């Protein structure tokens, strides 16, 4: 069955079924949209810029740039040679930065 997305979502029967009292109770019930959230619990998971990270240890193994990789001179990311778009001023540029 085809769906007409341009058709109004409520037909006349649905509109007439909504009584004035029902609409007024929906409007007066303002607490239904309120979310109880503790601000301190929400803020505990965020790291602020400039925070002291001297006690943190690196948990990811970092490999040096491989022979078939290059560092883009625009975005400074290491890419595979298949993403080399060319050179700009003698420096390699990736396909994303060249676009």
C-alpha positions as CSV (number, residue, x, y, z in Angstrom):
1,X,0.0,0.0,0.0
2,X,1.4,3.4,-1.0
3,X,1.8,6.1,1.6
4,X,1.0,9.7,0.8
5,X,3.4,11.7,2.9
6,X,1.9,15.0,1.8
7,X,-1.5,14.1,3.3
8,X,-2.4,15.6,6.7
9,X,-1.5,13.4,9.6
10,X,-4.8,13.9,11.4
11,X,-8.1,13.4,9.6
12,X,-11.3,15.2,10.6
13,X,-12.4,12.3,12.8
14,X,-9.2,12.5,15.0
15,X,-9.5,16.3,15.3
16,X,-13.1,16.1,16.5
17,X,-12.3,13.4,19.0
18,X,-9.8,15.7,20.9
19,X,-12.0,17.4,23.4
20,X,-11.2,20.8,24.8
21,X,-10.8,19.4,28.3
22,X,-8.3,16.8,27.1
23,X,-6.3,19.5,25.3
24,X,-6.4,21.7,28.4
25,X,-5.1,18.9,30.6
26,X,-2.3,18.2,28.2
27,X,-1.4,21.9,28.2
28,X,-1.5,22.3,32.0
29,X,0.6,19.2,32.6
30,X,4.0,20.9,32.3
31,X,5.9,18.5,34.4
32,X,5.7,15.8,31.8
33,X,8.6,17.2,29.9
34,X,10.9,17.7,32.8
35,X,13.9,15.3,33.1
36,X,15.4,14.7,36.6
37,X,19.1,14.7,36.1
38,X,21.8,15.3,38.7
39,X,24.2,17.8,37.4
40,X,27.2,16.6,39.4
41,X,26.7,13.0,38.1
42,X,26.5,14.3,34.6
43,X,29.7,16.4,35.0
44,X,31.8,13.6,36.4
45,X,32.4,12.0,33.0
46,X,33.7,15.1,31.3
47,X,37.4,16.1,31.2
48,X,38.0,19.8,31.1
49,X,40.7,21.3,28.8
50,X,44.0,21.8,30.7
51,X,43.2,19.1,33.2
52,X,46.2,17.4,34.9
53,X,46.8,14.2,32.9
54,X,50.3,13.5,34.3
55,X,49.1,10.4,36.1
56,X,47.5,8.9,33.0
57,X,49.2,6.1,31.0
58,X,48.9,5.4,27.3
59,X,46.7,2.4,26.8
60,X,47.1,2.3,23.0
61,X,50.1,0.9,21.2
62,X,51.4,3.6,18.9
63,X,53.3,2.5,15.8
64,X,55.7,4.7,13.8
65,X,54.8,5.8,10.3
66,X,55.2,2.8,7.9
67,X,57.0,2.8,4.6
68,X,53.7,2.8,2.6
69,X,52.2,5.8,4.6
70,X,52.7,9.6,4.4
71,X,51.8,12.5,6.6
72,X,49.5,15.1,5.0
73,X,51.0,18.6,5.1
74,X,47.5,20.1,5.5
75,X,45.7,18.0,8.1
76,X,48.8,16.4,9.6
77,X,47.2,12.9,9.6
78,X,49.0,9.8,8.6
79,X,47.4,8.2,5.5
80,X,48.1,5.2,3.3
81,X,49.8,5.9,0.0
82,X,46.6,5.1,-1.8
83,X,45.1,8.4,-0.4
84,X,47.9,10.5,-1.8
85,X,46.4,13.2,-4.1
86,X,49.6,14.9,-5.0
87,X,52.0,17.4,-3.7
88,X,51.6,21.1,-2.9
89,X,54.7,23.1,-2.6
90,X,56.7,19.9,-2.5
91,X,54.7,18.5,0.5
92,X,52.3,15.5,0.2
93,X,48.5,16.3,0.3
94,X,45.8,13.7,1.0
95,X,42.7,13.3,-1.2
96,X,40.4,14.8,1.4
97,X,42.4,18.0,1.8
98,X,42.9,18.3,-2.0
99,X,39.1,18.2,-2.6
